[in-house]
Each structure stands twice: as C-alpha cells, then as structure tokens.
Amino acid sequence: MKNLRRIISLVMAFTILMSLCACDVKNDNEQTNPAIPATDTYEYDETLSDYEDDYIDDTDNENSASMPQNIKPNTSNNKPQSNSQASEPENLTPEEGREIVRVTIPEGYTLTQIFKKLEANGVCSFNELMNTAQSYDYSYYPLIAQRPNRTYAFKLEGYLFPSTYEFYKDEKPQDAIGRFLRKGKTIFDSSDEAKARALGFSIHDILTVASIIEKEGSNSAQVRKIAGVIYNRLEKGMKLQMDSGIVYIEKRVKPFISGDINRYNSLYNMYKCAGLPNGPICNPGLTTINAALNPDRSGGYLFFCHDSNANYYYAATYEEHLANLEKAGLA
C-alpha cells in the first residue's frame, strides 16, 4: 500500500510539472483555453462613417486641444517612418509541412487592421483572431493582468506591439496573438513603470496616451510636445477634445460589431469623457510610448494645430490658438 501511495504521488507531481511547462509563455503554444463563441459577426469595411450629430459638442470649441473639426488625424503625408522593421522577429523553428511567413506591423495599426494583415498573409482567419482576442484569457501576461477592469471595445487594443514577426501559416489564433503579447514583455522595464507612477498614471494609461499621440501627430519631432498638451489638459481637468477617439469608434470598431453599435461612443469620445478614453485607440510604437513617458510640458501649452506641411503651432491660451489657426491656414 505504501508503494502504491508513493507511485500515485510521483504521478501527480509529474503531472503538475508538465502542466507548468505547458503554461510557459515562451513556448509557441499558448495555454489551453477554448474560446467562447462570440456573438458578433466581423465584416471588414474600410469606409469611414459620418460623425453622428451628438458626438461633438461644438459649444465648447474654445477648449478643444487641436480644433479637430479643422484637423483630421493621420491625414498628413509627413507621418514619421515606421521603426517596426528594425526589430528582429522571434525566430520560429522550421517544421516539416509548416510554412513560415514574416509580417511587419506598422506603428499605429489598430487591432482590426493587424488581424486583416495576418489573414492576408495566411496566418489565420480574421474571424478566428477576433473571436479569440475577445474571449481568450491572456491574463497570465503581466501587461494584460494589470489592465483596469473596464469595458473595452476590443480587449487587446494597444497591446499588440508593432514590430516584425514570424508566424506559421494556418497556426492557432491564440498562438499568433501570443507572439504580440510576448513582445510586450520587452517593451517596459521597472524604470518605465517608475516614470508612469511619477506622472500619476498606469502603464495602461501610458499606452492610451501613446495611442492618441500616434493618431494626432504627424511629425516624430513633435510627439513629446503633443504628449505635454495632453498631460497639461488632464491636469487642469479639461476634456481632451480630440477627433481620434471618434474616428476609432466609427472606422475601426462599429464596422465590426453587431447589436447596439453605439455602446462604446461615450467611452472613447474625447469630447464627452472626463480624462482619457477607456483604453488605447490603436497599437502605438516605441516613439510615441517614449513620448508618453517623457512629455515636454514646457510652455504650459493647452492647444496645438499643424499645417499641411506638418509645421506645428502651440498655444497656452485660446486667443493664441486662434492666431495659430490662421498661420496654419485653418481659420
């Protein structure tokens, strides 16, 4: 009987050890976690819906940071060059009968844009990726675990870090997404966390600020100043009043959800929500993440605008901002 108990104990110990090994996130295979069927049908639509009348409170334009009715984010051809190709991808081990593809994700891509690109490269289907991203439990990744318990349009938006990746064709969607999240472990260190705390924000907030800069900025030399405008406005209790949150919901969320498609409006509409939106509006790159961690708040600027040549103008008062709009040819 004692021998039998000893054998049972050894078998149980071996089973636990194997389970822990299987959960190692460095492994290509993510934890076993069947996806919950999603109720939404995801269909791609590149058209940008018209803004709804109740989105923008135009009675308060005096406080708008960037006068977004005149300046649409990401329309300039002077968007900084992507750094994503500079990063070496996680090298996959060649396996018989499995083809490897290399995919570069540019800074500022949204979750749906990334998943469309993976589908186009034969990694897995868009619908599989969307369903998995919404239902799979990735909380064993520290960055995912630290997210505030809020309602998000897409749970992993902001956490799929732009870089160059290798994937197997037709691989499991949870494994494909896991490659992005493993990359996230290399983005932030303890000094970055300390900087975020000193600013009074979490890493989740930093990613949110960086994502806004990604969409509002078109000149990499200006991103720290744009970060400064965001933090200055937040400190004064001002709404950010930037268009990029509206564009995100209209173009990158609503075309992919069913049911009440307006259910996320107030959570990301920076004309209405107090402080930051609930989460990131894209997946920011290192340049804007660094800007969010190291803002240039000199000048106490609360407004900015730019002209068609990506020349930026900053103002501490609304009157100065109006003069800048004329300089930029936007008044």
LINUR-V255994 format. One record per residue. RES is the residue in one letter. PHI is phi in whole degrees, 0 to 359 (none if undefined). PSI is psi in degrees with one decimal (999 if undefined). Layout:
# LINUR-V255994
{{RES:PHI:PSI} {RES:PHI:PSI}}
This chain:
# LINUR-V255994
{{M:none:-41.7} {K:298:-40.1} {N:297:-39.6} {L:296:-43.3} {R:298:-39.5} {R:296:-40.7} {I:296:-43.5} {I:298:-42.3} {S:298:-42.1} {L:296:-41.1} {V:297:-43.0} {M:296:-41.9} {A:297:-41.7} {F:296:-40.5} {T:297:-43.4} {I:297:-43.0} {L:300:-43.9} {M:295:-35.9} {S:295:-41.3} {L:295:-39.7} {C:296:-39.5} {A:293:-24.5} {C:272:-1.2} {D:296:117.2} {V:290:-6.9} {K:282:-14.8} {N:287:150.6} {D:297:-29.9} {N:266:126.7} {E:285:169.9} {Q:300:150.4} {T:291:119.5} {N:198:85.8} {P:304:134.9} {A:289:140.9} {I:281:129.4} {P:304:132.9} {A:271:149.2} {T:272:-19.3} {D:280:145.2} {T:256:123.1} {Y:263:115.8} {E:234:135.4} {Y:279:133.5} {D:215:112.1} {E:278:-6.6} {T:285:147.2} {L:261:118.3} {S:295:152.3} {D:295:147.2} {Y:296:140.0} {E:285:148.3} {D:302:-33.1} {D:273:8.0} {Y:283:-43.3} {I:250:122.2} {D:272:91.7} {D:280:7.2} {T:279:-8.8} {D:239:29.2} {N:297:-20.4} {E:300:-26.2} {N:260:1.3} {S:292:131.6} {A:294:-41.7} {S:233:13.7} {M:45:60.4} {P:295:-16.1} {Q:293:-20.0} {N:260:-21.5} {I:234:115.3} {K:265:133.6} {P:295:145.4} {N:66:25.1} {T:264:-12.5} {S:281:144.8} {N:281:0.5} {N:264:22.1} {K:301:133.6} {P:300:149.1} {Q:298:145.3} {S:288:139.2} {N:263:1.3} {S:295:-28.1} {Q:283:-12.8} {A:285:-17.9} {S:270:129.8} {E:288:131.5} {P:285:161.5} {E:294:116.8} {N:283:127.3} {L:272:151.4} {T:277:123.2} {P:301:135.0} {E:233:142.3} {E:300:128.6} {G:82:3.6} {R:240:123.2} {E:269:137.9} {I:257:134.4} {V:238:146.7} {R:251:127.8} {V:232:130.2} {T:257:125.6} {I:256:117.3} {P:289:154.2} {E:300:140.4} {G:89:-3.7} {Y:294:142.7} {T:273:169.2} {L:303:-44.1} {T:292:-35.1} {Q:295:-41.3} {I:297:-45.7} {F:292:-33.4} {K:294:-37.9} {K:291:-39.1} {L:296:-41.2} {E:297:-42.3} {A:297:-25.3} {N:263:10.1} {G:77:17.0} {V:287:-57.5} {C:196:173.0} {S:283:152.7} {F:302:-46.0} {N:296:-40.1} {E:298:-43.4} {L:295:-42.9} {M:296:-46.5} {N:298:-41.8} {T:292:-43.3} {A:299:-32.7} {Q:275:-25.5} {S:244:-21.7} {Y:283:140.2} {D:271:103.3} {Y:257:22.3} {S:289:-6.3} {Y:282:-5.8} {Y:272:126.3} {P:305:-41.4} {L:296:-37.3} {I:288:-39.2} {A:296:-29.9} {Q:276:-4.3} {R:298:141.6} {P:298:151.1} {N:279:85.3} {R:231:174.5} {T:272:128.6} {Y:237:146.4} {A:299:-53.7} {F:230:123.9} {K:300:-33.7} {L:259:5.9} {E:302:130.6} {G:96:-14.3} {Y:249:3.1} {L:262:86.7} {F:290:129.7} {P:298:132.7} {S:184:-172.2} {T:256:129.3} {Y:233:152.9} {E:253:136.9} {F:228:153.8} {Y:278:142.7} {K:293:141.8} {D:58:38.6} {E:271:167.3} {K:296:136.9} {P:300:-35.7} {Q:294:-30.3} {D:286:-39.4} {A:298:-45.4} {I:294:-36.1} {G:300:-28.8} {R:296:-38.8} {F:294:-42.7} {L:289:-31.9} {R:294:-36.4} {K:299:-36.0} {G:299:-25.7} {K:294:-18.9} {T:263:-5.9} {I:280:-46.3} {F:249:140.8} {D:238:-175.6} {S:297:-32.9} {S:293:-35.8} {D:294:-41.6} {E:297:-38.1} {A:295:-40.8} {K:298:-42.3} {A:298:-45.2} {R:298:-39.4} {A:297:-31.8} {L:281:-12.8} {G:88:22.6} {F:229:164.2} {S:266:169.9} {I:298:-35.0} {H:300:-42.9} {D:296:-40.3} {I:300:-43.0} {L:296:-36.7} {T:294:-47.2} {V:300:-45.3} {A:300:-38.7} {S:293:-35.7} {I:293:-44.8} {I:301:-41.1} {E:304:-38.9} {K:269:-24.1} {E:267:-20.7} {G:259:144.9} {S:232:9.5} {N:219:115.7} {S:298:-23.6} {A:286:-11.6} {Q:253:-4.0} {V:295:-32.5} {R:290:-34.9} {K:290:-39.0} {I:297:-41.2} {A:302:-41.1} {G:299:-41.6} {V:300:-44.3} {I:300:-49.5} {Y:293:-36.9} {N:298:-41.9} {R:292:-42.3} {L:298:-40.7} {E:297:-33.4} {K:272:2.6} {G:74:20.1} {M:273:145.3} {K:291:146.7} {L:290:-37.3} {Q:51:57.1} {M:241:142.2} {D:292:-24.2} {S:300:-30.1} {G:292:-38.2} {I:294:-45.6} {V:300:-41.6} {Y:302:-50.6} {I:295:-44.3} {E:291:-42.1} {K:262:-32.4} {R:247:-3.0} {V:239:-58.6} {K:305:-39.3} {P:295:-9.4} {F:243:6.2} {I:234:160.6} {S:239:-175.7} {G:75:-142.3} {D:284:96.2} {I:288:-9.6} {N:266:7.7} {R:291:-16.3} {Y:256:0.8} {N:308:-55.5} {S:289:-18.2} {L:280:-21.3} {Y:236:-4.8} {N:280:106.6} {M:283:1.4} {Y:275:-19.6} {K:245:-38.4} {C:284:141.4} {A:281:128.4} {G:77:-147.5} {L:283:155.3} {P:296:168.9} {N:300:-29.3} {G:197:-178.6} {P:301:153.5} {I:250:3.5} {C:192:-174.0} {N:252:102.3} {P:284:157.6} {G:265:-179.5} {L:296:-34.6} {T:300:-47.9} {T:283:-30.6} {I:298:-44.7} {N:297:-36.3} {A:295:-41.0} {A:294:-30.2} {L:276:-23.3} {N:228:63.9} {P:290:151.8} {D:259:102.3} {R:260:10.4} {S:297:144.5} {G:91:-14.8} {G:60:32.6} {Y:292:141.3} {L:238:-7.2} {F:221:153.3} {F:206:158.1} {C:206:168.5} {H:216:155.0} {D:268:-175.1} {S:291:-14.2} {N:260:13.6} {A:65:30.1} {N:274:129.2} {Y:257:145.4} {Y:230:129.8} {Y:242:150.4} {A:214:146.2} {A:264:-16.4} {T:231:161.4} {Y:294:-36.4} {E:297:-43.5} {E:297:-36.6} {H:295:-41.5} {L:299:-40.0} {A:294:-37.7} {N:294:-35.4} {L:299:-37.9} {E:293:-41.6} {K:300:-38.0} {A:279:-2.5} {G:74:27.5} {L:249:-9.1} {A:278:999}}
